[in-house]
Amino acid sequence: MTAVFNQLEGLMTLSPVIPVLTVENPEHAVPLAKALLAGGLKVLEITLRTQSALEVISRIARDVPQAHVGAGTILSPSQIDDVARAGGSFCVSPGVTSGIIHTARDAGMKLLPGAITPSEVMNLLDQEINYLKFFPAEAAGGIPMLKSFSAPLAAARFCPTGGVRASTAGDYLALPNVLCVGGAWVCPAHMLASCDWGGIEQLARQASTLLDA
């Protein structure tokens, strides 16, 4: 099932930014997804930090099929099965365990596992897992750290997440070993709370053109 993991490249190159979304109200799921999609962001990560997260994933998967919706903050193998039942197409974990890897493989679920040290990256490369989340990006050394990974760990490709902002995303994306970045700035909490779908769409459109600059 390693081939499933390697399908991450196609997912990670659909949009330069993967919105990291924490959604409390399931009624926000569909209009939020439509706003982000209209702005050009096709891959949506719903964090499993709320009781409604799985319902949010389910609603987006059902009603906005053009979006690729998955789950973030995967901490246990059982959550992967929950995400699959909800209709999620991928999972993102802040770190990784053997149980998470094995369950994702058994379920045929695309997994973007977190890694921040050379040993963690090497361990995943040894398991033929080349597409990784670099988290928490800024706290773990940010752009200089990823630059230092580029030559000795040349097979690894990253999605830096954690502290990445609109002002720094372009610098991350300029690195040869970065395919996309994850960030919450495209969906500020105040805009979500006020249902400012137009404002969110505008932020998404700005994010979706970062590679065009």
Number of C-alpha atoms within 10 A of each C-alpha: 13 15 12 16 23 17 14 19 15 10 18 22 15 17 22 26 33 26 24 23 26 21 24 16 15 17 13 17 24 18 16 22 30 20 22 27 21 16 20 22 27 25 26 26 24 25 22 22 16 13 12 17 24 25 17 27 31 23 21 28 22 14 14 17 11 14 19 22 25 28 29 24 18 23 16 14 16 13 19 25 17 13 25 21 12 21 20 25 20 26 25 23 22 20 20 19 13 9 12 22 23 13 18 25 17 11 14 17 23 25 31 28 28 26 25 23 13 13 10 14 24 18 13 20 16 10 10 15 24 23 27 28 27 30 24 19 23 17 10 16 15 21 19 11 15 23 15 12 19 16 11 10 16 11 16 20 25 27 26 30 26 20 18 21 17 17 7 12 22 21 13 24 21 14 15 13 21 26 24 28 26 26 23 20 18 26 25 15 14 9 14 19 13 8 14 16 19 15 16 23 23 17 20 25 19 15 25 21 16 17 14 7 5
